[in-house]
Amino acid sequence: MSRASRAGRRERRAGEPVGGALPAWVHVPAAAGLLLVLVPLVAIVARVDWPRFGELVTSPSSLAALRLSLLTATASTACCLLLGVPMALVLARGSFPGLRVLRSVVLLPLVLPPVVGGLALLYALGRRGLLAPALEVLGVRIAFSTAAVVLAQTFVALPFLVLSAEGALRTAGQRHERVAATLGARPGRVLTRVTLPLVAPGLASGAVLAFARSLGEFGATLTFAGSLEGVTRTLPLEVYLQRESDPDAAVALALVLVAVSVVVVVGVRGREGRGSP
Amino acid sequence: MSAARRRAPVAAALTALLAGLIAGCGAAAAPDGDTLTVFAAASLQEVFTEVAEDFERDHPGVDVALSSAGSADLATQVLEGAPADVFASADEATMARVAGAGLVAGEPEVFATNVLTVATPAGNPAGVTSLADLARPGLAVVVCAPQVPCGAAARRVQEAAGVALTPVSEESSVTDVLGKVTTGQADAGLVYATDVARAGDAVTAVPLPEAAGAVNTCPVAALRDAADPALAAEFVEAVTGEAGRAALAAAGFGVPAA
């Protein structure tokens, strides 16, 4: 991120030294903060049992967790797109009383501890939850299923997509939409031919963030879905369990999650850097 | 003023700041002579809170800091150098990890036993009557994962009884199993007898005669690096002594003959 934003600043004030306007002392707490993030990551890399790394991350339980994590995170991202894009459209373009309250509600899972989110899901969709009678009639049993994992991940990841999409919609503005409308395009056509293509990069960033958040989901999954190999035990839950008996395997899997996170962050920030004015 | 000329003092200041931070945090975490840090398995939390209160009363000026978590978690923390004075585990295998690393002072002492039982939501809505019953198709049964003490015991009980369960979830701690049962998500779960006693009316227990073949023994030990070895040894005595035994028995633990 820093490289991209620095490049942007350089463009605006050509010739000025980088960070020239900052007092020197600012760098001290900034560097301390950077170290706080960096040192633990270096420590985990240093702990990896490299000769056994391949064997540890390809054990049957590790592969099952990896497969399940990729599957559920992909499904959750799809759910986030299906639900989140319309939500962002309403939040960005709608005008009705209570919109601000609505936005706060939508963003709540962002600040809620995931374990609380898991409990909330449990009391809504669990076997004795608010919607249990309706689910019973439909013959749907969510508890302890992969669907529960996807629900938990969607719950925590949705705000990331809504925020990104809403931001992109506001930045894009409504000029092109108005022009298309005056040329006779119906709202549906304006949406699919003008609005969505305009905000596609923002949606992509949001989807990647939602995917990453889903991949890392732990608290809500553990509370709401349980932990069973191949069904509900995703990568973070596998790390949590392995840590008890085989710390080497936990560290190896943790590194896989770190690597995925790095790819995601670099991907999203790189895109943002290019896109910003 | 170039940034390069400033770099040296900045680096010095940074080092000082970090050193200060680490020293500050370290000082806050390190036990002084008057604090006894006790690591106790999650299932022991209530009893140890009682024992700690008695201990503080008998030792004016001493503050017992109790840290409760899964045994395996606590053992890992001790192995990673956590400043603990006493460690009480929910099974001997976990204590052996700490003792094997040479971190125990003297020999760990067994002070209590715990057996598994079947916990069902209040009123036993699924009508579970035995361990074999838990293998019934369509029944949502939750157990601990084999990697943790209660899961290891669950596996031994199944082997002893010749029953193979297909749980819908294998949790990382016995409290998570209990949570799935009390909220009614699971029809039944294998937990310690003491957990059922602790949960009160929220769960109904189904007797599990097979559990006698898989008793977990809880050992306690003063740790080698205890800040005050004499005080740590005294706490171990308090646990294994008369008052400790009474508190353990009241909570539903088995207490070995003195």
HADDOCK unambig.tbl for C-alpha pairs under 7 A between the chains (distance, minus, plus):
assign (segid A and resid 28 and name CA) (segid B and resid 10 and name CA) 6.41 0.50 0.50
assign (segid A and resid 28 and name CA) (segid B and resid 14 and name CA) 5.42 0.50 0.50
assign (segid A and resid 32 and name CA) (segid B and resid 14 and name CA) 6.92 0.50 0.50
assign (segid A and resid 32 and name CA) (segid B and resid 18 and name CA) 6.83 0.50 0.50
assign (segid A and resid 126 and name CA) (segid B and resid 185 and name CA) 6.36 0.50 0.50
assign (segid A and resid 127 and name CA) (segid B and resid 184 and name CA) 6.63 0.50 0.50
assign (segid A and resid 127 and name CA) (segid B and resid 185 and name CA) 5.47 0.50 0.50
assign (segid A and resid 128 and name CA) (segid B and resid 184 and name CA) 6.32 0.50 0.50
assign (segid A and resid 143 and name CA) (segid B and resid 185 and name CA) 6.72 0.50 0.50
assign (segid A and resid 144 and name CA) (segid B and resid 168 and name CA) 6.09 0.50 0.50
assign (segid A and resid 144 and name CA) (segid B and resid 169 and name CA) 6.73 0.50 0.50
assign (segid A and resid 226 and name CA) (segid B and resid 169 and name CA) 5.29 0.50 0.50
assign (segid A and resid 226 and name CA) (segid B and resid 171 and name CA) 6.75 0.50 0.50
assign (segid A and resid 227 and name CA) (segid B and resid 169 and name CA) 4.89 0.50 0.50
assign (segid A and resid 227 and name CA) (segid B and resid 170 and name CA) 5.34 0.50 0.50
assign (segid A and resid 227 and name CA) (segid B and resid 171 and name CA) 5.78 0.50 0.50
assign (segid A and resid 228 and name CA) (segid B and resid 168 and name CA) 6.60 0.50 0.50
assign (segid A and resid 228 and name CA) (segid B and resid 169 and name CA) 4.72 0.50 0.50
assign (segid A and resid 228 and name CA) (segid B and resid 170 and name CA) 5.50 0.50 0.50
assign (segid A and resid 241 and name CA) (segid B and resid 172 and name CA) 6.02 0.50 0.50
assign (segid A and resid 244 and name CA) (segid B and resid 72 and name CA) 5.41 0.50 0.50
assign (segid A and resid 244 and name CA) (segid B and resid 73 and name CA) 6.25 0.50 0.50
assign (segid A and resid 244 and name CA) (segid B and resid 147 and name CA) 6.58 0.50 0.50
assign (segid A and resid 244 and name CA) (segid B and resid 148 and name CA) 6.93 0.50 0.50
assign (segid A and resid 245 and name CA) (segid B and resid 147 and name CA) 5.72 0.50 0.50
